[in-house]
């Protein structure tokens, strides 16, 4: 199954890594690696994420980046692809950001 990352998801990913790198570049590197491993998990089992409903969005699933439990991945899935919508820190109001 193909994984597609929307432009905003890539921005989120880079912003998160930049934030982590301010304290420790190695942590930012581990974050990128953990994100890639998590995408593999989602690809292997697309229904792994909790189903969330947002007003204007289709059914969205939420899962966390392995070893970075406060970094949440929001995605949709269908028979052909998984679309990564956002990567948002759990402390943020993700319901507002996804509507």
ZAMIDREN-743231 format. One record per residue (C-alpha): residue in three letters; chain; x, y negated, z. Coordinates in pm, 1 decimal. Example, Ala and Ser with C-alpha at 12.3 -4.5 7.8 and 13.67 -1.06 7.14 Angstrom:
# residues 2
<volo aa="ALA" ch="A" x="1230.0" y="450.0" z="780.0"/>
<volo aa="SER" ch="A" x="1367.0" y="106.0" z="714.0"/>
This chain:
# residues 99
<volo aa="UNK" ch="A" x="0.0" y="0.0" z="0.0"/>
<volo aa="UNK" ch="A" x="128.5" y="-342.0" z="-93.5"/>
<volo aa="UNK" ch="A" x="180.1" y="-617.3" z="165.6"/>
<volo aa="UNK" ch="A" x="127.8" y="-979.5" z="63.0"/>
<volo aa="UNK" ch="A" x="226.4" y="-1268.8" z="286.5"/>
<volo aa="UNK" ch="A" x="40.6" y="-1592.5" z="235.1"/>
<volo aa="UNK" ch="A" x="256.6" y="-1907.2" z="221.9"/>
<volo aa="UNK" ch="A" x="136.5" y="-2020.2" z="565.3"/>
<volo aa="UNK" ch="A" x="238.9" y="-1684.2" z="711.9"/>
<volo aa="UNK" ch="A" x="591.1" y="-1734.0" z="577.6"/>
<volo aa="UNK" ch="A" x="598.9" y="-2083.2" z="728.5"/>
<volo aa="UNK" ch="A" x="482.1" y="-1937.4" z="1061.1"/>
<volo aa="UNK" ch="A" x="750.5" y="-1669.3" z="1047.6"/>
<volo aa="UNK" ch="A" x="1029.9" y="-1917.5" z="980.4"/>
<volo aa="UNK" ch="A" x="906.3" y="-2164.2" z="1242.7"/>
<volo aa="UNK" ch="A" x="895.1" y="-1889.4" z="1504.7"/>
<volo aa="UNK" ch="A" x="1245.9" y="-1772.2" z="1418.9"/>
<volo aa="UNK" ch="A" x="1375.0" y="-2131.5" z="1424.2"/>
<volo aa="UNK" ch="A" x="1223.4" y="-2182.1" z="1768.2"/>
<volo aa="UNK" ch="A" x="1382.6" y="-1861.4" z="1897.6"/>
<volo aa="UNK" ch="A" x="1718.4" y="-1951.7" z="1741.5"/>
<volo aa="UNK" ch="A" x="1732.1" y="-2272.7" z="1943.5"/>
<volo aa="UNK" ch="A" x="1808.8" y="-2057.0" z="2248.8"/>
<volo aa="UNK" ch="A" x="1973.0" y="-1755.5" z="2087.7"/>
<volo aa="UNK" ch="A" x="2035.9" y="-1679.8" z="1720.2"/>
<volo aa="UNK" ch="A" x="2054.1" y="-1307.1" z="1792.8"/>
<volo aa="UNK" ch="A" x="1700.5" y="-1314.2" z="1932.9"/>
<volo aa="UNK" ch="A" x="1582.0" y="-1477.5" z="1610.0"/>
<volo aa="UNK" ch="A" x="1754.7" y="-1201.1" z="1410.4"/>
<volo aa="UNK" ch="A" x="1587.6" y="-937.0" z="1627.5"/>
<volo aa="UNK" ch="A" x="1254.6" y="-1110.3" z="1568.3"/>
<volo aa="UNK" ch="A" x="1294.0" y="-1081.6" z="1189.0"/>
<volo aa="UNK" ch="A" x="1386.5" y="-712.3" z="1222.3"/>
<volo aa="UNK" ch="A" x="1095.5" y="-647.4" z="1457.8"/>
<volo aa="UNK" ch="A" x="858.7" y="-824.5" z="1219.3"/>
<volo aa="UNK" ch="A" x="969.6" y="-603.2" z="929.7"/>
<volo aa="UNK" ch="A" x="928.7" y="-287.0" z="1141.7"/>
<volo aa="UNK" ch="A" x="584.0" y="-404.0" z="1245.7"/>
<volo aa="UNK" ch="A" x="484.6" y="-458.2" z="882.3"/>
<volo aa="UNK" ch="A" x="588.3" y="-98.0" z="814.9"/>
<volo aa="UNK" ch="A" x="363.6" y="15.8" z="1101.6"/>
<volo aa="UNK" ch="A" x="72.5" y="-185.1" z="964.5"/>
<volo aa="UNK" ch="A" x="134.4" y="-47.5" z="614.2"/>
<volo aa="UNK" ch="A" x="128.4" y="308.9" z="750.7"/>
<volo aa="UNK" ch="A" x="-183.5" y="248.7" z="958.8"/>
<volo aa="UNK" ch="A" x="-371.1" y="-63.2" z="839.6"/>
<volo aa="UNK" ch="A" x="-648.3" y="-24.9" z="1095.4"/>
<volo aa="UNK" ch="A" x="-402.0" y="-46.0" z="1386.4"/>
<volo aa="UNK" ch="A" x="-495.2" y="-406.6" z="1458.9"/>
<volo aa="UNK" ch="A" x="-793.3" y="-516.0" z="1665.2"/>
<volo aa="UNK" ch="A" x="-1079.0" y="-638.7" z="1451.5"/>
<volo aa="UNK" ch="A" x="-1158.0" y="-1008.6" z="1500.2"/>
<volo aa="UNK" ch="A" x="-1439.5" y="-1209.3" z="1350.0"/>
<volo aa="UNK" ch="A" x="-1397.7" y="-1573.9" z="1262.8"/>
<volo aa="UNK" ch="A" x="-1668.4" y="-1800.2" z="1128.2"/>
<volo aa="UNK" ch="A" x="-1539.9" y="-1856.3" z="778.3"/>
<volo aa="UNK" ch="A" x="-1288.3" y="-1575.6" z="743.7"/>
<volo aa="UNK" ch="A" x="-1347.8" y="-1218.6" z="638.2"/>
<volo aa="UNK" ch="A" x="-1288.6" y="-949.2" z="897.1"/>
<volo aa="UNK" ch="A" x="-940.5" y="-1015.0" z="1025.7"/>
<volo aa="UNK" ch="A" x="-721.5" y="-774.8" z="1218.5"/>
<volo aa="UNK" ch="A" x="-478.0" y="-881.9" z="1487.4"/>
<volo aa="UNK" ch="A" x="-163.3" y="-696.5" z="1590.9"/>
<volo aa="UNK" ch="A" x="154.0" y="-800.9" z="1769.6"/>
<volo aa="UNK" ch="A" x="516.3" y="-806.1" z="1658.2"/>
<volo aa="UNK" ch="A" x="692.4" y="-513.5" z="1828.2"/>
<volo aa="UNK" ch="A" x="905.7" y="-630.7" z="2122.0"/>
<volo aa="UNK" ch="A" x="761.6" y="-981.3" z="2077.3"/>
<volo aa="UNK" ch="A" x="414.0" y="-917.7" z="2216.9"/>
<volo aa="UNK" ch="A" x="317.4" y="-1284.6" z="2220.5"/>
<volo aa="UNK" ch="A" x="370.2" y="-1318.5" z="1844.7"/>
<volo aa="UNK" ch="A" x="44.8" y="-1213.5" z="1683.0"/>
<volo aa="UNK" ch="A" x="4.1" y="-1108.5" z="1321.5"/>
<volo aa="UNK" ch="A" x="-334.4" y="-1174.5" z="1162.5"/>
<volo aa="UNK" ch="A" x="-416.6" y="-983.6" z="846.2"/>
<volo aa="UNK" ch="A" x="-689.0" y="-846.1" z="624.2"/>
<volo aa="UNK" ch="A" x="-679.6" y="-514.2" z="445.9"/>
<volo aa="UNK" ch="A" x="-851.7" y="-346.6" z="157.2"/>
<volo aa="UNK" ch="A" x="-785.6" y="-38.3" z="-53.8"/>
<volo aa="UNK" ch="A" x="-501.0" y="-201.1" z="-247.8"/>
<volo aa="UNK" ch="A" x="-323.8" y="-442.9" z="-19.4"/>
<volo aa="UNK" ch="A" x="-267.9" y="-589.2" z="323.1"/>
<volo aa="UNK" ch="A" x="-267.7" y="-967.2" z="331.9"/>
<volo aa="UNK" ch="A" x="-73.4" y="-1132.3" z="613.8"/>
<volo aa="UNK" ch="A" x="-260.0" y="-1452.5" z="693.4"/>
<volo aa="UNK" ch="A" x="-72.5" y="-1599.1" z="989.6"/>
<volo aa="UNK" ch="A" x="181.8" y="-1525.6" z="1261.8"/>
<volo aa="UNK" ch="A" x="72.3" y="-1721.6" z="1567.8"/>
<volo aa="UNK" ch="A" x="195.7" y="-1732.0" z="1926.8"/>
<volo aa="UNK" ch="A" x="-63.4" y="-1599.0" z="2171.0"/>
<volo aa="UNK" ch="A" x="-57.1" y="-1922.4" z="2374.1"/>
<volo aa="UNK" ch="A" x="-190.8" y="-2118.9" z="2076.8"/>
<volo aa="UNK" ch="A" x="-559.7" y="-2154.1" z="1997.5"/>
<volo aa="UNK" ch="A" x="-556.7" y="-1906.7" z="1710.2"/>
<volo aa="UNK" ch="A" x="-935.0" y="-1914.9" z="1672.8"/>
<volo aa="UNK" ch="A" x="-908.5" y="-2279.9" z="1570.6"/>
<volo aa="UNK" ch="A" x="-614.7" y="-2211.2" z="1340.6"/>
<volo aa="UNK" ch="A" x="-792.0" y="-1931.1" z="1154.7"/>
<volo aa="UNK" ch="A" x="-1128.6" y="-2099.4" z="1096.8"/>
